[in-house]
Structure formats: C-alpha cells, structure tokens
Amino acid sequence: MVQFVHPSRQDITLSSVLSALADPMRRQIIKALIEQKDCMSCSEAAPCPSIAKSTLSNHFRVLRESGLIHTTKHGVEHQNTVREADINARFPGLLKTILKQADE
C-alpha cells in the first residue's frame, strides 16, 4: 500500500509553502484544485496535458510534502485536495494572496 508523507498542521512551515508555490506549474495545480472544490486526480489537475508523468509526480510530491495538498489512493488513481483549512490556520490569507498576486 502506498503511504504518502503529509506533514501535520503544526509542522507546515512558511518556507516550505513559499518554496512549493514559487514554481508557476505548482501554482497552476493548486488553482485547478481550488477551483474544482473536490478531489482531482493528478492528470486532471495537470496544467499541461503533455507534461511528463515523472515531472508531474515530482510537482505533486513537493506540494504534498510542503503541506499544501492531501493525496489519497483510489484504485490506480491518486486523488488530491488542497489543505486550505490547514494553510489558513497556519498562515491566514497567505494562499489567497499568493495566488491573486501571481495572476497579476
């Protein structure tokens, strides 16, 4: 069984969140997951259909290990959700601000 690394709420650090969101592709993945408001598979949340599977897996690993997303395995798919409540509890308004500023 696949075990994913998910830091607890108190272990989510500002530096890991900022580092993960520094990459434009990862910001696009987070935006897609937030807009969906539901679980999405890695391929559904991918901002570019031609991205290599290994590259996409790395992006999701970084997002997961930083505490930004939660991943569960359903059959052969990995379903992802943004940990908005945890991020907002640790850093109120940070995620919304970063995503809004990145759009400008």
VENNORFEN-V561238 format. One line per field, one symbol per residue. phi: phi as a letter, one per 40 degrees, with the letter a starting at -180 (. if undefined). Layout:
phi=???
//
This chain:
phi=.cbbcbccdcccbcccccccccccccccccdcccccgacbcdcccccaccccdcccccccccccccgcbbbbbbgccbbbbccdccccccbdgccccccccccc
//
